[in-house]
Amino acid sequence: MGKSVVVIGAQWGDEGKGKVVDLLTDRAQAVVRFQGGHNAGHTLVIKGKKTALNLIPSGVMREGAPCYIGNGVVLSLAHICGNPRLGIKSELETVEATGMEVRSRLKISEAAPLVLPIHARLDQAREKARGEAKIGTTGKGIGPAYEDKVARRAVRVGDLYQRDLLAAKLGELMAYHNFVLTHYYKEAPEDFQQTLDDLLAYAEVIKPMVADVTEHLRQHLKRGDNVLFEGAQGALLDIDHGTYPFVTSSNTTAGGAATGTGVGPRELDYVLGIVKAYATRVGSGPFPTELEDGPEGIGAHIRKVGDEFGTVTRRPRRCGWFDAVAARRSIFNNSVSGLVVTKLDVLDELETIRICTGYKLDGQVIENPPIGAEGFEKVEPIFEELPGWQSSTFGISRYEDLPENARRYLKRMEEVTETEIAIVSTGPDREHTIVLHHPFD
Ligand code: IMP
């Protein structure tokens, strides 16, 4: 019997999902992305060599396993195929440069909506207009592309192969958005003919990869294959359950694995929730456990040791302590079966480590996190302090080799989240991993 495992970020993204997916792919016969777009950044380190992926599932870095991009993903064809005129590098070529075969192994859903250059223009124009109140998006056009999907005016992959239909749909979409760009934001319009010509060129490149992804996945499951569902971003950035409006525009939670691929929810067997041993957030929005203790403080130390800079935008990430209140909600939202704790080694030098175990709102202890950003902004974290281990855990691959205080910290994380830890990551490489419970077992 095969198993379906969903890997999701249980915080604000950047938890290290790429490494975990790569690690689990040696037991999977298929890997599928189900939401997000090229706003995601997954850094993989294999035998010391770094590869950063945005759209192609991280499973592509293992020989063999077919990779899928599901209908829930918004697809930038410029990013997949590259466009020298726009200075955009092809992600297909990035993978090929590592020596991996990709074109015969990647399948893209016909139902995936496209992210167009005009979406990125709108995203950036809006952020500029918002000024101080900006969301801090990646500026890639993800929000506007999802809006078009819900507004039922998106151009989808399948439309690329009916020239007249494509021109009509694209014309309608661009006329609408160019009106807003020029009249509301007072920006230059985006060129329709150029967009159409580019799309027709990309369409030829991806043609052999376009497929009914749902049917492929059904066949895998019928054969008893293990299937890995690869999430992007994190649960606290979910459009419904995150710190709205400081969120991304898709369902980053595990339910998205079903809707974003067409595989029904009863097929999903195990949800692996990835958390860092601390917390980070990139972009604006509430972050109760944030360390705002200056350039010499612990926040800056974590940023430096953990190399906490955005993969997509290189923005410095905000750093803070592990937040068990947010994690507990996230664990419920996602039906998390087991946790992966990543970047434990980043805490190696600290004398004491804090965990947020509760929130106070207006002087009262509250059990559950508030809904949305406004409530979240007002909570005060309640911390508990644990002794650090002050020795290196970097690269450790056996639980018993961890210092006692590191084991104590992990144990406490399990207690306060009421969830077992399945895997611990002690460094960026595949080998720097302690597997306590393999999700495919
Ligand atoms: P958007 O997804 O570009 O619309 O950005 C919305 C919010 O999600 C911003 O706060 C981004 O910084 C955040 N975000 C989007 N993708 C990622 C990611 O892969 N990791 C972490 N944060 C992300």
Residues whose N, C-alpha, C, O or C-beta is under 5 A from the ligand:
A	BS01	IMP	W12 G13 D14 N39 A40 G41 I135 G136 T137 T138 G139 K140 I142 G143 Q233 L237 V247 T248 S249 V282 G283 S284
